[in-house]
Amino acid sequence: MIHYIINKVLLILFVIIFPIGLFGQIKVSGIIKNKSGETLPGINVLLGNVNKENILSYSISDNNGYYQVEYKGAADSLQITLTGFDYGSVKKTIKAVSQKLDFELTNQPIELQEVIVKPEMISQRGDTINYLVSAFVGKGDRVIGDVLKKMPGIEVRESGAISYNGKEINKFYVENLDLLQGRYGIATKNISANDVASVQVYENHQPVKALQDVKLSDQAAINIKLKDSAKGALSAMAQLGTGFTPFLWNNEFVALYFAKKYQNITTYKGNNTGDDASREFTSFYSEAGSMQQYGNFLSILAPSLPAINRKRYLFNSIHSVSANNIWVLKNDYNLNANINYFNDAQKQDSYSQSAYFLPGDSILIINEQLNAKKYIDKLNADIKLNVNKSNFYLDNHIKLSGEWNRNRGIVLTSDSINQQSEKNPFNISNTFKLVKTTSSGKIVEVNSFNGFSKSPQKLIIEPGLYPFMFNDSKDYDKMKQNVTINNFTSRNSVSYSFVSKHIRQVYWAGFDIESQFLKSDLQILNNNNINAAPDSLMNDLRWTQYNMYVNAYYSYFLPKFKIDIYLPVNYYFSFINNAWSKTNTNKLFFTPYLHAVYNLNNYWDISAHYSFSKDYGPIDNLYPNYIMQTYRDLNRNESKPLEYESHAASLFLSYKNPRKSLFGNMGGSYERFRTNVMYAQEYTDILQIRKIVESPQITESYSVSGSISKYIYAVRSTISLSGRYYNVKSSQINQGEVVKYNNENYGFSPNIETQLGSWGSISYALKWNESNGAIGNINLSGIRTISNYLNISFFINKLAINMGYEHYYNSNILTGKNKSFADIELKYKFKDVELMCTWVNVFNSKQYIIASYSETREDYYAYGIRPAQLLLTAKFKLW
């Protein structure tokens, strides 16, 4: 009865949302067996017109012999055809009505004639989609990341993150091994495209085998299948490069080894050409280790980064090293050891103008010339033991990270201000997970995360500013802000789960502890003497919070429908202790979560979710006395501890048809975010004093997005189109008055990748974006930005000619609304050596200007651009 009601409700909703496409739709389904009564998987079922060789719908029987085909049309009769290896072909004429039709096939061995088999570019078997790399790779593609961008349904974002049909992947494998632990940019930017046979997408991927029937996933994983020639053989590539203007260098070393029992990728990359090699080290996995973060309180003032190719404005000198290993100790036992380090020196020159819209229609304008140097050292190391069996799972992951950051900067306003900052955060954590299936089929799961971080920071500003606030209106030499924050986090839970018919049940209990310590003082230095900081410029704060919870999880599932319901009850207790006061808080709250997925047919899936969440903190919003975060930002908290709650809901529709190489998705979301505090900003000249005061604040946001991509065989092209709309409404306090603001953003992005036979290729992408805003009664003029990216390649024997063009447009810039960049690259390859000559920024553009909105202000930035440069490189295979 429940099954019937749920399917009826979903069917009615679907008819309301998509009424046109359902008129006249019929479904034919059944079970296919042999003469012995055994179900037959892998039988092809084709539905077409009578006495015609067309295909209107198709299906492949699953492991239970079940099939289903669908038809929308006006025909009275249809022809259903069954084919399978060793079962010959069976045809039957049926009436065009929905019906259950079982088949019994007779074994008919067939004599195979000699044929030439041409594999499909995209094929599907069960939940695995295979992309044939040789069908997408072009002569200009060097690494597998270049090819992934051409595959319909797969999106590689500028950050390097990969998504499949609108959702980020949850795992990235090489030959079914998780070598890189989320830092898969190391693979996509270093594994040669010519070494990869296929890219596999595992839909609905649950990485833990013991939980495959308990916790279902709607995310996909990607697996790189290598050619046999790339397995078990060590390969190494090196690159040497030099150029001018100024003096340039770009050197690399990459070693790869992929065997059944051991994998390794070792890299070194160093350059001063604007290539940020450290971006390969970004981890895109969402794991327990991300729960713990150290505060980033102090910084030298610098503008936000422009939305153009990073190599245009990055003046750097970087050295990066990584070593990534995985050993298969025995069946299903894996040991990972990964380490990466980089050292980078960056320079940035820019001009900014910020207009702050204040009550009474007044506007505060701040002009700044910014010159900054950043020196960054960062080390990440982790070791992981993983056992992944169908009835037992063990994972223990130790992570270690450290940074040494030294920044220097000069700000030119009405005065010249020198800034220095240092941040040396350290973090160590251990994540443990155990899943065990008992003899009766019940599952016990234990999770534990423990981590400690420490982050000492300091900021020195010279000359001393705002003497009327800090030094009885007397001039002084410099000011020094010190901050140290320590954090210990422990999150632990145990659960018990079992499956009965169509219902999965999981019950668990957990206990979390987080303890943070914050100490700060603002020192006044004059004639090498340090004046003792008053209490209003010091913080000595300890915040400890406990969270005990019980949770019940229920999952009701059918072949085409699944609904998950989480019902957690939390008891929260926190203790805040500083030198002047003590505060205790305890709360009992309920945070439900619901997620439903309905498989409409072989092509369409629809999912929906709702969640309510509630939390407190963090310590960043708890300190009662002032901290100077930049040379003109002074912050403190005057309220009770931050308490927030949010309601979030979303609806997502996805479509896939591998046979037609067509993928698409569309979704919308809404979130209502409520806090008990509000930011209050006051300006004294250019000094911004920000306080967190007790006042309810509601922020509402909603968004709509969608994308579609298809490979067109006739013109060997992958085309895609994506669109998005986002709106946020909130408020903040300016100069003592509550000011409401509304920001909206929308745009679309078409893209095409085309192979022009063996002699060339062309790619084009457009990004069109519109931003509008209102602050109080002021309607801000819209900002339209347009970006065009064009790349044309020609191949003449062993010579490749690549020409790239980028165009940027910003409507709110008075002069120089348009900016263009061009690059030319020549590559010549013989044997195992590739010579390359690259001319970057052919037009020798010197500056890039943008305008943008942010909450209650408008920003105008002008960035220095790398000049025209010529680079000569030689890339060769060592072994």
N, C-alpha and C positions, 0 to 999 in steps of 0.2 A: 504493500500500500504506500509506504514512504517513497519507495523507488518510483512508483507511478506518479505521485503528487509532485515530486521534485522535477521529473522530466516534463510534466505538463506545464508547470510554472515557467521553466526555462524555455520551453517551446513557445509559449504565449509571448514572453519577453522578446524572444528572437523575431517573432512575426511582427511585433510592434516596431522594432528597430529596423529590420530589413524586410519590409512587406513585399517588395516587388519580386525579389529573387526566389520566393518560396512558392509562388503560384504554379501549380502543375508539377511539383516535385514528387518523384516516386523513389522508393528504396527497395532494392532486391537484396536479400541476405540469406545466409544459410550456412550449413556445415558440409564440408567435402570429406568423404571417407573412401577407403578402398573396400574390396570385397570381404576383407577380414574384419571390417568395422573399425579399422585404425584411422584416425584423423590424418589428413594430408596437409602439411604446411608447404608454402612456396608454390602453390598452384596459381597460375595467371588466370584472372577472370576478366573478360573483355565484354563490354556491352555496346552494341551497334545497331544500325538499321538492318532490316531484313534484306538478305541477298546483296549486301554491300560490305566492302572491306574497310569501312570507316570505324573509328573508335569514339564513342560518346562518353564512356566512363570506364575506369579500370580499377582493379584491386588485386591484391596478392593475399592469399589465405595465410592467417597467422599460425602460431604454434598449436592452436586448438582446432585448426581446419576451418576457422570462421572467415567469411568474406562478406563484404557489403559494397554494392555499386549503386550509384544514384543517377537519376536522369530528370532533366527539366525540358519538356518539349510537348509537342502535340501529336506525336506518332501513336497509332493504335496498337502496333505490335513492335517488338524488339527482338533482336537475336543476341543470345548470350553464348559466349564461346569460352571453353576451358582448355588450357594447354599446360602441360607439365612434362618434365623430363621422365621418360619411361612410362608415360601415361597417354601419349598421343594427343589428339585433339577431339573435343566433344562440342557439338553445336546444338542449340535448342531455341526454337521460336517461342516466345512468351507474350502474354498480353502486357501492355504498358500500364500496369497497376502495381502498387506496393504489395510485396508478397514475400513469404519465406519459402525458399527453394533449395532443398538439399540435393547433393549429387553423390553418386557412388561410381567411382572410376575403376576401370579394369586395367591392370598392368599390361602395357603394350610396348615392349622394347622397340626402339626405332633405330634404323641404320643411318648413321651420320655420314653425310657427304662432306668432302673437303670444302671448307668455307674460310673466308677471311673475316675475322671478328674485329670490328672496330668498337672499342669501348666507349660507353657514353661519357659525355663531359661531366654530367651530374647524375648520380644514381642514388637510389635509396633502398635499403634493406632493413626493415624494422625501424628502430630509432636511430640508425646510422645513415648519414648522408655522406657520399663520397664525391669529392671534387677531383677530377683528373688534372693534375698540374700541367702536363704537357699541352693540354688544350687551351690553357690561359696564359702560359708564359710567353713572353716576347723576347726578341733579341736584346732589348735594352734592360731587361730585368736581371738584376744581379743576385738578390737575396729573396727568400720566401716571402718577406714582408711586402715586396713589390707586387707579388702575384696575389696575395690575399686581398689586396685592395680592388682587384678586378673580379673577384668572385661574387656573384649575386647572393644576397642574404647575409654576407659578412661585411662588417664595417670596421675599419681601422681608424681610430680617431687620431687627432694631432698629438695627443699625449702618448700614443702607443697602445692604449686600451682597445681591446677587441670585443665587439658585440656581435651576436647572431640574431637576426630578425628582431632587432630593437632591444635585446637584453644582453647585458654583459656576461661573458662566459665565466664559469666558476672554476675551470681547470684548463691547463695547457700542457699537453703531453708531447713527448718525442718518443715514438715507438712505445707508447703506452706507459712511459715512465715520467714522473713529475720531477724533472731534473732541476728546474730553475725556481721552484717555489714561488711562483707569481711574477718573477722578474723576466717575463717571457720576451721582452724587447731584446734581450741578449740573443735569443734564438731567431726572432723575425728579422733582425738586422745583421746576422752573421752566418746563418745557414744558407748555403748556395741554393738558388732555385733549381739548378740543374741536378741537385742531389736528392730532390724530393719527388716521390712517385705520386702521392695523393695527399690531400688534406681531408681528414674525416671530422665530421661534426656529430658528436654524441648528444642527441636530444634528450631532454628530461634526465640529465645526468646526476646520479647520486654517487659521489666518490667513495662512500663507505659501503662496501659490499654487504655487510651485516645489516645495514639499514635500508637496503633497496626496496624491501616490501613494507617498511614502516614509515619512513620519511621520504616522500616523493619530492622531486625537484622539477621546476619548470625552466631551469637554466640549462644551457648546453655547455659542453666541453669541446675543445679542439685537440685533435691528435695528428701529429706530423708523421706520415708514413714515408720512410726513406727508400730509395732504390737499393737493390742488393749491393751495387758497387760502392755505396757509401757506408755500408755496415762492416764493422770489424777492421776498418782501415784508418790509420791516423792520417789526417790531412792538416796542413798548415799553410796559411797565406800570410804574406807580409806586404806592407805598403810603405814606400818612402816618397815624401812630397816636399817641395820647396817652392817659394814664389815671392812675389812682391806686389804691391806696395801696401803696407810696409813689408819688412821681411817676414815671410810666412813659412810655416812648416806644418806638415800633416802626416803622421806616421802611425802605422797599425801593425799588430800581430794577432792572428787568430788561429788557434789550434782546436781541432774537433776530433772526437773519437766516440763512435756509437757502436757498441757491441751488445750482445744479449744480456751480459752480466755486469756491464760497466759502461757508463757514459761520462764524457767530460767536454766542457767548453771552457777554454782559457783565452782571455783577451787582454790586450793592451792597446789603448788608443790615446794619442796625444796630438794636440793641434792648437793653433792660435788663429784659426780661420773662421770662427763663429759657430763651429759645430759643438753642441753641448753633449758630449759623450756620456755624461752622468745620467741622462734621461733613460738610458737602457737599464739602469739599476732600480727603477721605480717598480714596486710590487703592487699588482692589481688584485691580489686576493683580499677578501674581507674575512679576517680571522680574529681570534680572541686577542692577539697581540696588539691590535689596533685600538683596544679599549683604553690603553694606558698612553697618555701623552704628557709631555712636559710643557709648561707654560712658555709662551714667547712674549715677554713683557716689553723688552727694550729694543729699539732699533734706530738707526739713522734714517732720516726722512728720505724717501725715494718714491718716484711716481709709479703707478701700476704699469705693468708691461703691456705694450701695444699688441693688438691682434693681427700681427703680420708674421711672416716667417722669421723665426728666432735668429737665423743666421744673418739677417739684415742688420740687427742692432747690437748683437752680442760681441763685445770686445773682450776676448778671453784668452787664457793660456792654461790649458787643462791637461792633466795626466790622469788616466783612469786604468785600473787593473781589476780583473775579476777572475776567479777560479771556481768552477762549478762542477761538482762530482756527485754521482749516485752509483752505489754498489748494490747489486742484487745478491744478498747473502745466501738465500735459498728461496724456494718458492714462496712468493708473497711477502718476503722480508726485504726491506729496502733501507739503505743508510745514505742520507744526504749530508754533504759538507759543502757549504758555499761561503765565499768571502769576496767582498768587493770594496775597493777604496778609490777615492779620487781626490786630487788636489787641484784647485782652480783659483785663478786670479782674474777678476773681472773689473772692467772700468765702465762707467756710465756717465754720460753728459746729457743733460736735458733741461728744458725750461717748462715751468708749469704755471698755470693761472687757475685758481680755484675761486668760484663764486658761491658764497654761502648765503642762502635765502633766509633772512631773519624776519621775525614778526614786524608788522608795521610797514611792510613793503620795502624794508631796507635790505641792502646787499653788502656783504663784506667780501672784498676782493683781496686775495693774497697772491702776489707774484714772487716766484722763486727760481733762481738759477741753481741747478743741482749738479754737483760734480762728486762722484762717489767711486771708491775702490773697495772691492770685497775680496777677502782671502778666505777660502773655504777648504777645510780638510774633513773628510767624512769616511768613516769605516763602518761596515756592516759585516757581521759574521754569524752564521747559524749552523747548527748541526741537528739532524732529525733522524729518528728511528721510526720506521713505519712498518706495521704488519697488517695486511689487508686480506682477510679470508672471509668466506661466506658466513662463518659462524663466530669469527673472532677478529677484533680490530684493536690495534694498539698504536698510539702515536704520541711521541714525546719530542717536543721541539724547543730547543734552547736558542735564544736570540741575544745578540750583543751588538750594540751600536754606540758610536761616539762621534762627536763633532767638535771641531775647533774653528770658530769663526771670528775673524778680525775684520772690522769694517772701518773705513775712514771716509769722511765726506766734508765738503765745504758747501754751505748754502749762502748764496748772495741775495739778500733782500735789501732793506735799507742799510743793513750792516753785513759784515762778513762773519759767518758763524762756522767754527770748526766743530766737527762731531767725530767721536770715536766710540765704537762699541765692541764688546767681546761677549761671546756666548759659547760655553763649552758643555753642552748637555751630554749626559751619559745614561744609557738605558740597558738593563739586562732583564730578561723574562724567560719563563718556562711555561709551555702549554702542554697539558697532558690530557689524553682522551683514551678511554677504554670502552669497548663495546663487546659484550659476550652474550651469545645465544645459548640458552639452557637446553637440556635434553627434551624438555616439554615444549620448546618453541618460543618461550618467553625471552625477552631481551633486557639485559641490564646495561646501563650506560653510566660512566663516571667521567666528569669533566672538571679540570682544575687549571686555573691560570694564576700565576704569581709573578709579579714584576716589581722592580725598583728603578726609579730614575732620579737623577740629580741634575739641576741646571743652574749653575752660577752665571750671572749676567752683570754687565756694568756698562754705563753710558757716561761719557765725559763730554761736556759742552763748554766751549770757550769762545768768547769771554762769558762771564757770568751774566745771566739774563734775569729780568724781572726783579731788580733789587727791592722794589716796593713790596714784594711778597716775601722775599727770603732773607733780606739783610738790612732791614730798617732803612730802606731807600738809599743805602750806600753802595757804591760800585764795588765789585769784587772780580777776581781773576777768572774763576771757572766753577762749574758745578759738576758733581759726580754722583750719579744714581747707581746704587748697588741693589741687586735683587738675587736671592737664592730661593729656589723652590725644590723641595724633595717630595717624592710621591711613592707610596707603597700601595699596591693593589693586589687583592686576592679574591678570586671568583671561583666558587666551587658548587657543584651540583651532582646529584645522583638521580637516575630515572629508571622506571620499570615499565615495559611496554609489551603488548601482545596484540595479536590479530585474531578476530573472530568473524568469520563470514565476510561481510562488507564493511566492517568497522575496525579501525585501528585505535587503540587506546594507549596513551602514554601518561604516566603520572611521575612527577619528579619534585624534588625539594632542593633548595639551594641557599647558600649563605655567602654574602659578599662583604668584603671590608675594603675601604679605601681611606688611607690616611695621608694628608698633605700638610706640609709645613712651608710657610712663606715668611721670609724675613727680608726687610728692605730698609734702607735709609738714604736720604738725600743729603750729601755733604756740600758745604760751602767752603771753597778753597781760596785763600787770599794770602799772598806773600808766602806760599808754601806752608801756611798754617791751615789746619782743618777746624772749622767751627762746628761745635757739637750741634747735631740736628735736633730741632724741637720735636716734641711728641707728634705733632701734626704731619711731620715728614718721615715718620718711622712706622713700620709694621712688624709685628711679631705675632704670627697667627698660626694656630694649628686647627685643622678641620678633619674630623674623623666621622665617617658615616658607615652605618651598618644597614644591610638590606637582607631580610629573611623572606623567603617566598616559597609558596607551593603552587604548582601549575598542573592543570589537567589539559591534555590535548586529545581531541577526537577527530578522526578522519573517516568520513563516509565515502566509499569509492565504488564505482561501477566501471564497466569497460570504457565509457565515454564521459564520465562525470566524476569529479572529486571535490570535496569540500573539507577544508581544515579549519578547526576552531581551537584557539588557545584561550584558556581561562586562568590567567595567573592572578594570585592574590599576594600583595607585597606588604610587609611591615618594615617601615623605614625609620631609622633613628640616627640623628646626627648630633655631634658635640663640637661646638665652636669655642675655642679658648684663645683670647688674645690678652695682652698685658693690661687691658682696661675693662674687659667684660667677658662674661661667659653666657652662651646661649645653647639651649637644648631644643631639639625638634623631634617629634615622633608623629608618624602618620600611618594609616592603614588605607591602602587604595587598591583598586581593581583595574587592570589594563588588558582588556580583551583584544584579540586579533582574529580576523576571519579572512580566509582566502579560498576562492572557488575557481575551478577550471572546468570548462565544458568543451569536449571535443565534438564539434558539430559534424565533421566528416573527415575524410583523409586530408583535406586541405585547410580547413578552418578550425581555429581554437579561440575561445573567448575566456578571459579570466577577469576576476574582480577581487578587490581586497578592501578591508576596512580595519583600522587600528586606532586604539586610544592609548596614549603613552603619557607618563608623568615622571618627572625627575627633579633633582635639586642641584644647586651649585652651578658651575664649578668654583674653585677658589679664586679664579680670575675676577669674580664679581662679589667677593666677600671682604676684601681688605678695606678697613675703615679710614685709613689715612692716605695721604697723597703719594703717588708714584709718577715721576716724570718719564713718560714712555718715549717721546721724541722731544726735540728742542721746543716744540710749541703745543704739546699735548700733556696735560696734567690731569690725572684721573684719581677718583676715590669712590667709595661706596657709602651711601648714607641710609641704606634700607635694611630690611630684614633679608635673610638669605634668599637667593633667587629660587623661585618655584615656578615650574612651567608645566603645562599640559597641552597636548595637541590631539586633534582629530584629523585623520588622514584617510582618504578614500581614492580609489583609482579603478579604471576600467580599461582593459587592453584586449585588442583583437589582432590576431596574426593569421597570415595566410602563407602557405608554401606549396609549390608544385614543382618538384625537382625535374620531372620529365619536360616541363616547359620552361625550366630555368627562371621561374618567377617567384619572387618573395615579397611580402609586404606586411606592414603592421600599422596600427593606429591606436592611440590611447589618450586618455585624459585623466587628470588628477586634481584633487582639491585638498587643501590643508588649512586648518584653523588653529593658530598657535596663540596661546594665552599665557602671559606671565604676570607676576605680581609686582614687577618693577618696570621702570622706564628709564632710558638714558636722558639725562638733562645736560644740555650744553650751554655754556656761557662763554662769551668772547670778550676779552680785554685786549684791545688792539689785535695782534695775531695770536695771542695765547688762547688756546681752547681749553677750558676747564670742564671736564666731563665728570658728572656725578651719576651714580645709579641711585634713584630715589624710589620710595615706595609709592607706586601708582599703577593701577592695572593697565595692561597694554594688550591689544588684540591685533594679530597680524594674520591676514588672509591672503592666500595665494592659490591660483589655479592655472593649469597649463593644458594644452592640447598639442600633440605631436604625431607625426606619421612619416612613413617612408615606404618606398617601393623600389625594387631593383629587378632587372631582367637582363639575361644574356640573349642577344639576337644573333642567331647562327648565320643568317644570310650576309650580314655585314661584319661579323666577328667583333661585336661590340657589347660591352656591359654598360647599361644606362641605369641611372638611379635618380631619384628625386626625394627630398626630405623637406618637411615643413614643420614649423613650431610656433606656438603662441604662449606667452607667459605674462601674468599680471600679478602684482603684489600691492597690497594696501596695508599701511601701518601708520605709526605716529611716533613722534619724539618731542622732547621739550627743548625749545630754543629760547634763550633769554627769558626764562621763566614762564613761557607760554607753550601750550600744547599745540603742535603743528602736525597736521595730517598730510601724508604724501601718498601718491599713487604712481607706480612705475609700471609700464607695459612694454613688452618687447615681442616682436614677431618677425618672421623671415622664412625664406625657403632656399634650398640649395640643390640645383641640378648638377649632374656629373655624368661624363661619358668617357669611356676608355675603348679605343678602337685599334685593331690591328690592320694595317694597310698591306696585307700580304706579307711576304718575306722582306720587303724593302723599306718598311717604315711603320710607324705607329703615331697616334695622336691622342692626347687626353685634354679634356677641358672641364673646369669646375667653376661654378658661380656661387657666391654667397651674398645674398641680399638680405639686409636687416633694417628694421625700423624701430626706433626707441622713442617713446613719448612719456611725458611725466606731468604731474601737477603737484605743487607744494602749497598747501593752504588754498588761497584764491588765485594763485599764480599758475597759469597754464604755460608750461615750457614748450618752446617750439620743437617739433620733432627732429630727430637726428637720423638721417638715412646713411647707411654705409653699404658700399658695394665692393666686393672683391672678385677679381677674375684671375684664373690661373690657366695658362695654356702651355702645353709642352708638345713639341713636335720632334720626332726622331726619324732619321734616315739611315739606312744601312747599305753600304757599298762594299761588297766583299767583306774584308776584315775591319773596315772603317765604319764607325758609328758617329753620327752628328746629332747632338741633342741641343735644342733651342728652347729655353724657357722664358715665359713672359708673365709678369704679375702686375695687375692694375688695381689700385685702391682709390675709393672715392668716399669723402665725408662731407655731407651737405652743410654742416654748421661751421665750416672753416671759411673765413672771408676770402683769403687768397690761398692758392695751392690746394684747392679741393681735390684735385687728381694727382696721384703719384704713381709712377711706373718704374718697374725694375725689369731688367733683362739679363739673362745668363746664356753663355754659349759653351758647349763642352764637346771636345773631340776625343774619341777613344779608338785606339788601334790595338788589336789583339793578334798575337802570333804565338803559337805553342802555348806555354803556360805563363806568358807575360802579357800584361795589359798596360799600355801607356795612355795617359790621359792628360789633356790640357784643358783647364777650366778658366774661363773669363767671367768673373762674377761682378754684377752691378755695372753692366756695360755703359749705362747712361751716366754713371758716376754721381748718383743722387746723394746729397749730403744730409738731408733732414726729412723726417716724417712727422706729420702733425695729425692729431686726433682730437675729437671732442666727445664727451660722454656724460651721462647722468649717473649720480649715485646718491640715493636717499634724498637728502635735502640740499644738494649742491650740484653744480655743473663744473666739470673739469675740462681744461684745455692743456694738452701736453705737446711739446715739440722734442723729438728725440734725435740725437746724433746717429747717423747711419754709417756703416762701414764703407769706405771708399771703394772705387773700382780696384780689383785685384786679379792678378794672374797667378795660377797655381799649376805646377807640373808634378805629376805623380806617376810612379811605377808600381804596379801591383803584380806580384808574382807568386807562384806556388812553390813552397819550399820542399814539400813532400806530400 
